[in-house]
């Protein structure tokens, strides 16, 4: 899809693949990971049979926090995939995106944080509730830094 007209978001790239064995902690940035269909990243604590199998956050969102004086980077907000160059917040629920050889469907934009999590205390703020998106894995495969992130089908706005 990746149309320049009509307000469709342009494609981007994977800047970092971030995994952790525990929830509510910063994820360790890496160069690649394997997405399992209907599950999430192999070896990641958030993988499972639910609607938030994979989380994505734009590097541009992280840079907003850096501009506020926070010492943060890829994985610090517990996102699995840090992207660059695609406006994730313009992707409505139901949108399907390819990330490298994988296919994801957006299931949630932002999240409610009922209490301040460890990430908030470690980073001083948490951008995920406002700017993170969540997806389920429709087609698994390898994801690596430099892979293209492209809109395949827009969800209903």
N, C-alpha and C positions, 0 to 999 in steps of 0.2 A: 504494500500500500504506500506508505512513506510519501504521500503527496505534499507538494509545496503549497497548493492552493486549498482553500476551504477550511483552513484552520487546523488541519490534521498535524499532530506533532511529528517533527522530523526524527529520524533515527539517531541513535547514539551508540556508545561503546561501553563495554564492561571495563571499569577502571580497577576493580578489585573484587575478589571472591573471598568472603569472610565466613569462617566457621568456628563453632565452639561446642564443646561437649556438655556445657551447662547453660541453663537459661538465666536471664537477667544480668549477664556479664558482657563485657566488650568481647567482640569476636576477633579472632586472629586473622589478619589480612594474609591472603595468599594469591597465587597465580592461577589456580584452577580448582575445580571440584566436579563431582558427578551428581547430577540430578536424577533421582529415581522417580519414575512415573507414579503419580498419586501419593507421593510420600514427601519429597523434599531432598535436601542435600544429604548424601551419604555421610554419616558421622556427625551430623549437626543435631543439637538438642531440640530444635524447633521442628524437625521432620516428624511427620505423623499423618494420621488419617483425620485431617481437619482442613479448614479453609485458609489457614495462614501457614502453608507449607514453606513458602519462600518469601523473604522480605527484600524490598529494593529501596534504596535511597540515593538521591542524586548527589554527586560530589559538590554541585552548586549549593545544595542545602547545607552540607557540612561547612563549606566556605563561609556561609552566613554566620555560623557559630564561631569560626576562627576570627572573623571580623569583629566579633563581640569580645574577643580576647581569650577565648577558650583554646586550650591546647588539645585539639581533637583531630582525628583523621578517619580514614576508611576503617570500618568495623567497630568504631567506638560507640555507635548507637545501636549495635547488635543487628545491623542489616547484613543480609547474606550477600547481596550484590550491590556494589557501589557503581552507579552509572555516570556517564558524562554526555551531555549534548542532547538529551531527550527530556522534555518536560513531563515528568511522570505524573504530575498533578492534573494534567489535561487528559489523562487516560481514564475514562469512566469505568466503573465496575462492568465486567463482562468483556472488556477489551482483551484480545489475544495478541501476545507479542512473542516473537522469536528472540531467543538469546542464544547466539551461536546455533547449535543444532537442536536446541530444545524449544518447546512450545509451552508458554504459560498463559493462564487466564487470570486477570485481575479480579480479586474477590472482595477487597476492602481497601479503602483509602483512609489512612490515619488510624488511630486507635485510641480508646479511652484508657487513660492511666489513672486508676483509682487512688493509688498511692505513689509517692516518689520512689522509683526503683533505684537499684544500685547504679545504673547507668547515669541517672540524674545526679546522684551524689558524686560519682566519679568524674563526670564531665561538666557539671554545673548547670546543665540544661539538657533536655532531651527533645530533639527535633522530630523523632519518629511519630509521636502522636499527631503532629500537624502535617508532616510532609512525607512520611514513609508510606509505601503501598505494599500490599500483600497479594500473593498469588498462589494458585494451585498448579501442579505440574501435569500437563496434558501429554507431553512427550518428553521423556528423559534423555539424558546424554551428557556429554562433557560441556562444561562452561569454563572459559579461560579469559584472562585479561586480553583485551583487544578484540574480543568477539563483538559483532554488531548486535544492537538491540533495535528491532524493527517492529512496527505495528503491522500485524497481519489482518486484523479485523477490529474495528472500533465497536465498543459496547454502546448500548443505548445511553444517551446522556441524561 
